[in-house]
Amino acid sequence: MAKLLSIESSPRKKRSKSISTANVFLDAYRDSHPDDEIVTLDLWDRTLPEFNDFALDAKYQVMHGQEFTDPQRDAWQTIVDLCEEFKSADKYVISLPMWNFGIPYKLKHYIDLIAQPGQTFTFDPATGYTGLVTGKPITVIYSRGGAYGNEQAKAMDLQKGYMDLVLGFLGFTDVQSILVEPTLGAPDAVASVEAAAAEQARELAAKI
């Protein structure tokens, strides 16, 4: 039995096009993988710890192989627990809207917490950075008000480009993307966009 972690980063819930597409994905996944476990992490329903001075200092203690102070140890253990929760999954789906050309701050907060040395990546002066979350498929569902396919618009897309970069940094190589775009337009056109995204979601869910 595999574990699928679904990470939601939109606060709009039933009005969210990224979540509605993710729900289609999850329904199809349940049909094709009836014995698997699905865990949903709603980032708007989870109180995430602050990445404060103790946590940041602890990160550098890890990177330099030095001992923790007690406050650093406590802060780092909280980070480790969150990383272990993330790494416990075998498969992932992340749903996110575009906010100001980038990602919601709740998702950025979560990424800043789990992107940690010794947990999700390592660093060697000779070889550089190596991601530790490997061999696991991930599907990312993006909703965006506009279309970002042409060269001029691509420069404003700090949503998908950032996610591709950070997921690769953490070690993911099997990354599938579903684009729900543009979501601002005539109702018929938006419905067609949603239908195409839903069909892609069903296909991907059956394959992973």
Backbone as numpy.savetxt, mean C-alpha at the origin, in Angstrom:
# Nx Ny Nz CAx CAy CAz Cx Cy Cz
-3.32 -22.49 3.40 -4.17 -21.30 3.40 -3.28 -20.05 3.40
-3.56 -19.14 2.49 -2.80 -17.89 2.39 -3.57 -16.76 3.05
-2.84 -15.71 3.38 -3.44 -14.53 4.01 -3.30 -13.34 3.07
-4.42 -12.72 2.77 -4.45 -11.53 1.94 -4.73 -10.32 2.82
-3.86 -9.32 2.78 -4.05 -8.09 3.53 -4.56 -7.01 2.59
-5.73 -6.48 2.90 -6.33 -5.39 2.12 -6.18 -4.10 2.91
-5.47 -3.13 2.35 -5.22 -1.86 3.02 -6.05 -0.77 2.36
-6.95 -0.17 3.13 -7.82 0.90 2.64 -7.29 2.24 3.12
-7.22 3.23 2.21 -6.71 4.54 2.62 -7.66 5.69 2.28
-8.88 5.37 1.88 -9.86 6.42 1.61 -10.84 6.53 2.76
-11.18 7.76 3.20 -12.18 7.93 4.25 -13.61 7.94 3.72
-13.81 7.84 2.42 -15.13 8.04 1.82 -16.00 6.78 1.86
-15.39 5.62 2.14 -16.11 4.36 2.31 -17.02 4.06 1.12
-18.33 4.06 1.31 -19.25 3.65 0.24 -19.21 4.59 -0.95
-18.72 5.79 -0.77 -18.61 6.73 -1.89 -17.25 6.66 -2.57
-16.37 5.80 -2.05 -15.01 5.71 -2.59 -14.94 4.77 -3.78
-14.41 5.26 -4.87 -14.29 4.41 -6.06 -13.10 3.46 -5.94
-12.10 3.83 -5.18 -10.98 2.89 -4.96 -11.43 1.73 -4.08
-12.21 2.03 -3.04 -12.68 0.96 -2.16 -13.71 0.08 -2.88
-14.59 0.68 -3.66 -15.60 -0.13 -4.35 -14.94 -1.10 -5.33
-13.88 -0.65 -5.99 -13.14 -1.55 -6.89 -12.41 -2.62 -6.09
-11.86 -2.23 -4.94 -11.21 -3.21 -4.07 -12.20 -4.25 -3.59
-13.42 -3.84 -3.30 -14.45 -4.79 -2.85 -14.79 -5.79 -3.95
-14.80 -5.34 -5.20 -15.01 -6.27 -6.32 -13.86 -7.27 -6.36
-12.65 -6.78 -6.19 -11.48 -7.64 -6.16 -11.60 -8.68 -5.04
-11.98 -8.24 -3.85 -12.07 -9.15 -2.71 -13.17 -10.18 -2.88
-14.30 -9.77 -3.44 -15.39 -10.72 -3.70 -14.94 -11.81 -4.67
-14.25 -11.38 -5.73 -13.75 -12.35 -6.70 -12.67 -13.23 -6.09
-11.87 -12.66 -5.21 -10.82 -13.44 -4.55 -11.43 -14.51 -3.65
-12.47 -14.15 -2.93 -13.15 -15.14 -2.06 -13.69 -16.29 -2.90
-14.24 -15.98 -4.06 -14.81 -17.03 -4.92 -13.73 -17.98 -5.43
-12.57 -17.44 -5.76 -11.51 -18.27 -6.35 -10.54 -18.84 -5.32
-10.56 -18.28 -4.11 -9.66 -18.76 -3.04 -10.47 -18.92 -1.74
-11.44 -19.82 -1.74 -12.37 -19.90 -0.61 -11.72 -20.26 0.73
-10.54 -20.85 0.72 -9.91 -21.25 1.97 -8.94 -20.20 2.52
-8.73 -19.13 1.78 -7.77 -18.13 2.21 -8.40 -17.16 3.22
-7.54 -16.52 3.99 -7.96 -15.53 4.97 -7.78 -14.13 4.38
-8.79 -13.28 4.56 -8.71 -11.88 4.13 -8.80 -10.99 5.36
-7.79 -10.13 5.52 -7.75 -9.18 6.63 -7.76 -7.78 6.05
-8.67 -6.94 6.54 -8.76 -5.56 6.07 -8.15 -4.62 7.11
-7.25 -3.77 6.65 -6.66 -2.73 7.49 -7.16 -1.37 6.98
-8.10 -0.79 7.72 -8.64 0.52 7.38 -7.78 1.56 8.09
-7.01 2.32 7.33 -6.08 3.27 7.92 -6.78 4.45 8.59
-8.08 4.61 8.32 -8.84 5.66 8.98 -9.48 5.16 10.27
-9.38 3.86 10.49 -9.94 3.27 11.71 -8.84 2.79 12.65
-7.60 2.96 12.25 -6.45 2.51 13.04 -5.69 3.73 13.56
-5.42 3.74 14.84 -4.59 4.79 15.43 -3.13 4.39 15.27
-2.46 5.03 14.35 -1.07 4.71 14.09 -0.15 5.48 15.05
0.94 4.86 15.50 1.85 5.57 16.39 2.57 6.70 15.66
2.93 7.72 16.41 3.72 8.80 15.83 5.15 8.30 15.57
5.71 8.72 14.46 7.12 8.43 14.21 7.90 9.60 14.79
8.07 9.56 16.12 8.61 10.70 16.85 10.12 10.60 16.99
10.68 11.47 17.87 12.13 11.51 18.01 12.70 10.20 18.54
11.97 9.53 19.45 12.46 8.26 19.97 12.51 7.20 18.87
11.44 7.14 18.07 11.39 6.16 16.98 12.48 6.45 15.94
12.64 7.71 15.60 13.64 8.08 14.61 15.05 7.79 15.11
15.31 8.13 16.38 16.62 7.83 16.95 16.86 6.32 17.00
15.81 5.55 17.31 15.94 4.10 17.35 16.29 3.55 15.97
15.69 4.12 14.93 15.99 3.70 13.56 17.49 3.85 13.28
18.04 4.98 13.67 19.47 5.19 13.42 20.34 4.33 14.32
19.85 4.01 15.51 20.59 3.06 16.36 20.68 1.70 15.66
19.57 1.29 15.03 19.57 0.02 14.29 20.56 0.09 13.12
20.51 1.19 12.38 21.35 1.31 11.20 22.84 1.35 11.56
23.16 1.85 12.75 24.56 1.94 13.17 24.96 0.84 14.15
24.04 -0.11 14.40 24.36 -1.23 15.28 24.60 -0.84 16.71
23.88 0.15 17.20 24.07 0.63 18.57 22.90 0.26 19.45
23.09 0.31 20.76 22.07 -0.08 21.73 21.00 1.00 21.88
19.79 0.55 22.26 18.69 1.48 22.50 18.73 2.02 23.93
18.18 3.22 24.10 17.74 3.64 25.42 16.38 3.01 25.66
15.87 3.05 26.88 14.56 2.45 27.15 13.45 3.09 26.32
13.36 4.43 26.23 12.31 5.01 25.39 12.45 4.63 23.92
13.69 4.54 23.43 13.90 4.11 22.05 13.46 2.67 21.84
13.76 1.82 22.82 13.38 0.41 22.72 11.86 0.26 22.66
11.16 1.00 23.48 9.70 0.93 23.48 9.12 1.42 22.15
9.67 2.52 21.67 9.19 3.07 20.40 9.48 2.10 19.25
10.65 1.50 19.27 11.02 0.58 18.18 10.18 -0.70 18.22
9.85 -1.17 19.40 9.03 -2.37 19.48 7.65 -2.14 18.87
7.11 -0.95 19.06 5.83 -0.61 18.43 5.95 -0.66 16.91
7.07 -0.15 16.39 7.32 -0.19 14.95 7.46 -1.63 14.47
8.22 -2.42 15.19 8.44 -3.82 14.81 7.12 -4.58 14.77
6.25 -4.35 15.75 4.96 -5.04 15.77 4.14 -4.70 14.53
4.19 -3.44 14.12 3.45 -3.02 12.93 4.04 -3.65 11.67
5.37 -3.70 11.61 6.03 -4.33 10.47 5.72 -5.82 10.40
5.70 -6.48 11.55 5.39 -7.91 11.58 3.96 -8.17 11.11
3.05 -7.31 11.51 1.67 -7.44 11.04 1.62 -7.34 9.52
2.34 -6.37 8.98 2.37 -6.20 7.52 3.00 -7.40 6.84
4.12 -7.85 7.34 4.86 -8.94 6.69 4.20 -10.30 6.86
3.23 -10.40 7.78 2.57 -11.68 8.01 1.67 -12.09 6.85
1.36 -11.14 5.97 0.50 -11.45 4.82 1.30 -12.13 3.72
0.59 -12.92 2.92 1.18 -13.57 1.75 0.89 -12.82 0.47
-0.19 -12.04 0.49 -0.63 -11.28 -0.68 -1.22 -9.96 -0.18
-1.26 -8.96 -1.08 -1.72 -7.65 -0.67 -2.58 -7.01 -1.75
-3.51 -6.17 -1.29 -4.20 -5.24 -2.18 -4.29 -3.91 -1.42
-3.89 -2.83 -2.09 -3.96 -1.49 -1.51 -4.87 -0.65 -2.38
-5.82 0.04 -1.76 -6.71 0.93 -2.50 -6.49 2.35 -2.02
-6.31 3.28 -2.98 -6.02 4.65 -2.60 -6.51 5.65 -3.64
-7.06 6.75 -3.17 -7.39 7.85 -4.07 -6.18 8.76 -4.26
-6.23 9.57 -5.30 -5.21 10.61 -5.47 -5.63 11.84 -4.67
-4.71 12.34 -3.87 -4.92 13.57 -3.11 -3.82 14.56 -3.49
-4.21 15.69 -4.05 -3.23 16.73 -4.41 -2.07 16.14 -5.21
-2.41 15.30 -6.16 -1.47 14.64 -7.07 -0.67 13.52 -6.41
-0.85 13.29 -5.11 -0.10 12.26 -4.41 -1.01 11.28 -3.70
-0.57 10.77 -2.55 -1.32 9.75 -1.83 -1.89 10.35 -0.54
-2.94 9.76 0.03 -3.49 10.26 1.30 -2.44 10.22 2.42
-2.50 11.21 3.29 -1.48 11.29 4.35 -1.54 10.11 5.30
-2.69 9.49 5.44 -2.77 8.30 6.30 -1.91 7.16 5.74
-1.94 7.00 4.43 -1.13 5.95 3.80 0.34 6.31 3.87
0.68 7.58 3.68 2.08 7.99 3.78 2.59 7.75 5.20
1.77 8.03 6.21 2.13 7.78 7.60 2.43 6.29 7.80
1.55 5.44 7.27 1.73 4.00 7.42 3.02 3.54 6.74
3.28 4.03 5.54 4.49 3.64 4.83 5.73 4.10 5.60
5.68 5.31 6.15 6.82 5.81 6.92 7.09 4.95 8.15
6.07 4.30 8.67 6.24 3.44 9.83 6.81 2.07 9.47
6.39 1.51 8.34 6.80 0.14 8.02 8.07 0.07 7.16
8.48 1.18 6.58 9.72 1.18 5.78 10.90 1.37 6.73
11.37 0.27 7.31 12.35 0.34 8.39 13.50 -0.65 8.17
14.71 -0.24 8.55 15.88 -1.12 8.40 15.77 -2.36 9.26
16.14 -3.48 8.68 16.07 -4.74 9.39 14.68 -5.36 9.41
13.69 -4.58 8.99 12.31 -5.07 8.97 11.83 -5.29 7.54
11.88 -4.25 6.74 11.41 -4.36 5.35 12.50 -4.04 4.34
13.66 -3.61 4.80 14.81 -3.42 3.90 16.09 -3.51 4.71
17.19 -3.75 4.01 18.52 -3.71 4.61 19.39 -2.77 3.78
20.51 -2.37 4.38 21.47 -1.51 3.66 22.87 -2.03 3.87
23.59 -2.11 2.77 25.00 -2.49 2.81 25.77 -1.45 2.00
26.83 -0.87 2.56 27.58 0.15 1.82 28.07 -0.33 0.46
28.32 -1.62 0.35 28.86 -2.14 -0.91 27.77 -2.40 -1.95
26.60 -2.82 -1.48 25.55 -3.21 -2.43 24.33 -2.30 -2.40
24.25 -1.41 -1.41 23.11 -0.50 -1.33 21.93 -1.12 -0.60
20.75 -0.69 -0.97 19.52 -1.11 -0.31 18.98 -2.40 -0.92
18.41 -3.25 -0.06 17.78 -4.49 -0.51 16.44 -4.63 0.20
15.37 -4.78 -0.56 14.05 -4.99 0.03 13.91 -6.38 0.59
13.18 -6.50 1.68 13.01 -7.79 2.36 11.63 -8.41 2.17
10.69 -7.66 1.61 9.34 -8.20 1.39 9.30 -8.73 -0.04
9.69 -9.98 -0.18 9.88 -10.55 -1.52 8.96 -11.75 -1.74
8.74 -12.05 -3.02 7.97 -13.23 -3.40 6.49 -13.14 -3.08
5.97 -11.92 -2.93 4.57 -11.74 -2.57 3.89 -10.82 -3.58
2.78 -11.24 -4.16 2.09 -10.38 -5.13 1.32 -9.26 -4.44
1.26 -8.12 -5.11 0.49 -6.99 -4.58 -0.26 -6.33 -5.73
-1.51 -5.99 -5.47 -2.34 -5.26 -6.43 -2.65 -3.90 -5.83
-2.43 -2.85 -6.60 -2.68 -1.49 -6.13 -3.78 -0.88 -6.99
-4.82 -0.39 -6.32 -5.97 0.19 -7.00 -5.94 1.70 -6.79
-5.80 2.43 -7.89 -5.70 3.88 -7.86 -6.98 4.51 -8.42
-7.56 5.46 -7.70 -8.62 6.27 -8.28 -8.11 7.70 -8.40
-8.43 8.32 -9.55 -7.95 9.67 -9.83 -9.02 10.43 -10.61
-9.19 11.71 -10.26 -10.20 12.50 -10.94 -9.91 12.73 -12.39
-8.63 12.86 -12.74 -8.24 13.08 -14.12 -7.57 11.87 -14.72
-7.15 12.02 -15.96 -6.41 10.97 -16.67 -4.96 11.43 -16.78
-4.04 10.52 -16.50 -2.63 10.89 -16.42 -1.77 10.10 -17.40
-2.33 9.83 -18.57 -1.62 9.01 -19.54 -0.67 9.78 -20.44
-0.96 11.06 -20.72 -0.08 11.79 -21.63 1.15 12.33 -20.89
2.15 12.75 -21.66 3.42 13.13 -21.07 3.30 14.32 -20.14
2.48 15.29 -20.48 2.33 16.46 -19.62 1.68 16.09 -18.29
0.65 15.24 -18.35 -0.05 14.85 -17.13 0.79 13.92 -16.26
1.63 13.10 -16.86 2.46 12.17 -16.09 3.33 12.90 -15.07
3.76 14.10 -15.41 4.61 14.86 -14.50 3.88 15.24 -13.22
2.55 15.26 -13.26 1.76 15.61 -12.08 1.32 14.39 -11.29
1.60 13.21 -11.79 1.19 11.98 -11.12 2.25 11.58 -10.09
2.06 12.05 -8.87 2.95 11.67 -7.77 2.31 10.59 -6.90
1.28 9.97 -7.42 0.55 8.91 -6.72 1.12 7.55 -7.12
0.92 7.17 -8.37 1.35 5.85 -8.82 2.88 5.75 -8.87
3.53 6.82 -9.32 4.99 6.79 -9.38 5.62 6.56 -8.02
5.07 7.23 -7.00 5.60 7.05 -5.65 5.36 5.63 -5.17
4.15 5.10 -5.38 3.84 3.76 -4.90 4.71 2.72 -5.60
4.91 2.86 -6.91 5.79 1.92 -7.63 7.19 1.95 -7.04
7.69 3.16 -6.75 9.04 3.30 -6.22 9.16 2.66 -4.84
8.25 3.00 -3.93 8.39 2.53 -2.56 8.14 1.03 -2.46
7.22 0.50 -3.25 6.99 -0.95 -3.22 8.21 -1.71 -3.75
8.83 -1.18 -4.80 10.05 -1.79 -5.30 11.17 -1.71 -4.28
11.24 -0.60 -3.57 12.24 -0.44 -2.51 12.06 -1.48 -1.42
10.82 -1.82 -1.09 10.55 -2.80 -0.04 10.75 -4.24 -0.51
10.89 -4.44 -1.82 11.18 -5.77 -2.33 10.13 -6.37 -3.25
9.01 -5.69 -3.42 7.94 -6.23 -4.28 8.36 -6.17 -5.74
8.16 -7.28 -6.44 8.42 -7.33 -7.88 7.17 -7.70 -8.67
6.24 -8.39 -8.04 4.98 -8.77 -8.69 3.93 -7.73 -8.30
3.92 -6.60 -9.02 3.05 -5.47 -8.71 2.08 -5.26 -9.86
0.79 -5.36 -9.58 -0.25 -5.13 -10.57 -1.02 -3.85 -10.22
-1.38 -3.08 -11.23 -2.06 -1.81 -11.01 -3.41 -1.79 -11.70
-4.39 -1.23 -11.00 -5.71 -0.98 -11.57 -5.96 0.52 -11.47
-6.21 1.17 -12.60 -6.44 2.61 -12.63 -7.92 2.90 -12.84
-8.51 3.56 -11.87 -9.89 4.01 -12.00 -9.82 5.49 -12.33
-9.81 5.79 -13.62 -9.63 7.17 -14.07 -10.23 7.38 -15.45
-10.72 8.61 -15.74 -10.96 9.71 -14.80 -12.31 9.51 -14.10
-12.35 9.91 -12.84 -13.59 9.75 -12.07 -14.42 11.03 -12.05
-13.90 12.10 -12.64 -14.66 13.34 -12.77 -15.06 13.49 -14.22
-16.33 13.36 -14.48 -16.81 13.44 -15.85 -18.29 13.14 -15.90
-18.80 12.95 -17.09 -20.21 12.62 -17.27 -20.50 11.27 -16.61
-21.70 11.11 -16.03 -22.02 9.87 -15.31 -21.82 8.61 -16.14
-22.21 8.65 -17.41 -22.05 7.46 -18.24 -20.58 7.11 -18.45
-19.76 8.14 -18.62 -18.34 7.91 -18.84 -17.68 7.36 -17.58
-18.05 7.90 -16.43 -17.49 7.41 -15.17 -17.94 5.98 -14.90
-19.20 5.67 -15.20 -19.71 4.30 -15.02 -18.93 3.33 -15.89
-18.57 3.75 -17.10 -17.79 2.89 -17.99 -16.40 2.65 -17.43
-15.80 3.69 -16.86 -14.48 3.56 -16.24 -14.53 2.59 -15.07
-15.54 2.72 -14.24 -15.69 1.84 -13.08 -15.92 0.39 -13.51
-16.71 0.20 -14.56 -16.98 -1.16 -15.03 -15.71 -1.82 -15.55
-14.89 -1.05 -16.27 -13.64 -1.60 -16.80 -12.68 -1.95 -15.66
-12.63 -1.09 -14.65 -11.76 -1.36 -13.50 -12.24 -2.60 -12.74
-13.55 -2.74 -12.60 -14.11 -3.90 -11.90 -13.78 -5.19 -12.63
-13.87 -5.16 -13.95 -13.54 -6.36 -14.72 -12.07 -6.73 -14.57
-11.20 -5.73 -14.59 -9.78 -5.99 -14.39 -9.53 -6.54 -12.99
-10.26 -6.01 -12.01 -10.11 -6.48 -10.62 -10.48 -7.95 -10.52
-11.57 -8.35 -11.16 -12.00 -9.76 -11.11 -10.94 -10.66 -11.74
-10.39 -10.23 -12.85 -9.39 -11.04 -13.55 -8.13 -11.21 -12.70
-7.66 -10.11 -12.11 -6.44 -10.18 -11.30 -6.64 -11.00 -10.04
-7.82 -10.85 -9.42 -8.09 -11.57 -8.18 -8.07 -13.08 -8.40
-8.51 -13.51 -9.55 -8.55 -14.95 -9.83 -7.17 -15.52 -10.11
-6.21 -14.65 -10.47 -4.89 -15.13 -10.89 -3.87 -15.20 -9.76
-4.04 -14.39 -8.72 -2.99 -14.35 -7.70 -3.11 -15.51 -6.71
